[in-house]
Amino acid sequence: MFHNYSTLSKYNIPYETEKTITIVRNNKIIGTYRLDFLLWDKIILEVKAQEFVPRVQIQTLQSYLSASKYKLGFLINFGSEHLVIIRKIHDKAKKIISR
């Protein structure tokens, strides 16, 4: 887990660490998940330090967005040769339009 919060505080970004959120599917609570960060009480931020980001981690972030009240998430990986930032958005209106 990324423990240097000084940049978030320096820019007055409100955040919570290790916030537990409820995961809901078909109007039923199916579990909980502990986020790395929740910014502004609306943006999920997952931080990794791995050589590469496995596809399953990206899919997991998308699943948590679709099964929670949060609609925007970022996965940031500091462990590879280059900084990797992945943005995911979940919008229920998109599903309706695409039908």
C-alpha positions in Angstrom: 0.0 0.0 0.0 1.2 3.5 -0.9 1.8 5.4 2.3 3.1 8.8 1.2 0.0 11.0 1.5 2.0 14.3 1.6 1.2 15.2 -2.1 -2.6 14.8 -1.5 -2.4 17.0 1.7 -0.1 19.5 0.0 -2.8 20.2 -2.7 -5.6 20.0 -0.2 -7.2 17.0 -1.8 -9.6 15.5 0.6 -9.1 11.7 0.9 -9.7 8.6 3.0 -7.4 5.6 3.1 -8.5 2.0 3.2 -12.2 3.0 3.1 -14.5 0.0 3.0 -17.3 0.2 0.4 -20.3 -2.0 -0.1 -20.6 -4.0 -3.3 -24.1 -4.4 -4.6 -25.4 -6.6 -7.5 -29.1 -6.9 -8.4 -30.0 -4.8 -5.4 -28.3 -7.3 -3.0 -25.3 -6.6 -1.0 -22.7 -9.2 -2.0 -19.7 -8.0 -0.1 -17.3 -5.2 0.8 -14.0 -4.0 -0.6 -11.3 -1.9 1.0 -10.1 0.9 -1.4 -6.6 2.2 -1.3 -7.9 5.8 -1.5 -11.2 7.6 -1.9 -10.7 11.2 -3.2 -13.3 13.9 -2.7 -15.7 11.2 -1.5 -16.3 10.2 -5.1 -13.1 9.0 -6.9 -11.6 5.6 -6.4 -7.8 5.5 -6.5 -6.0 2.2 -6.5 -2.2 2.4 -6.3 0.1 -0.5 -7.3 3.9 -1.0 -7.5 4.2 -3.9 -9.9 6.3 -4.6 -13.0 3.0 -4.6 -15.0 -0.7 -4.2 -14.4 -2.5 -7.5 -14.8 -5.7 -7.2 -16.8 -7.6 -8.7 -13.9 -6.8 -5.6 -11.7 -8.3 -3.3 -14.4 -11.4 -5.5 -14.6 -11.7 -5.6 -10.8 -11.6 -1.8 -10.7 -14.4 -1.7 -13.4 -16.4 -4.2 -11.5 -16.2 -2.2 -8.2 -17.3 0.9 -10.1 -20.3 -0.9 -11.6 -21.3 -2.4 -8.2 -20.9 0.7 -6.1 -22.1 4.3 -6.0 -18.7 5.5 -7.3 -18.4 6.1 -11.1 -14.8 7.2 -11.6 -11.7 5.3 -10.8 -8.0 5.4 -11.4 -5.4 2.7 -11.2 -1.9 4.0 -10.9 1.2 1.8 -11.2 4.6 3.1 -10.0 6.4 -0.2 -10.4 7.0 -0.4 -14.1 9.6 1.4 -16.1 7.1 4.2 -16.9 4.3 5.5 -14.8 1.0 3.9 -15.8 -2.3 5.7 -15.2 -5.5 3.9 -16.1 -8.9 5.7 -15.9 -12.2 3.9 -15.7 -15.6 5.4 -15.8 -18.9 3.6 -15.1 -22.0 5.3 -16.5 -25.4 3.6 -16.4 -26.7 5.9 -19.1 -24.1 4.5 -21.5 -25.6 1.0 -21.1 -29.1 2.4 -22.0 -27.9 4.2 -25.1 -25.9 1.3 -26.4 -28.9 -1.2 -26.3 
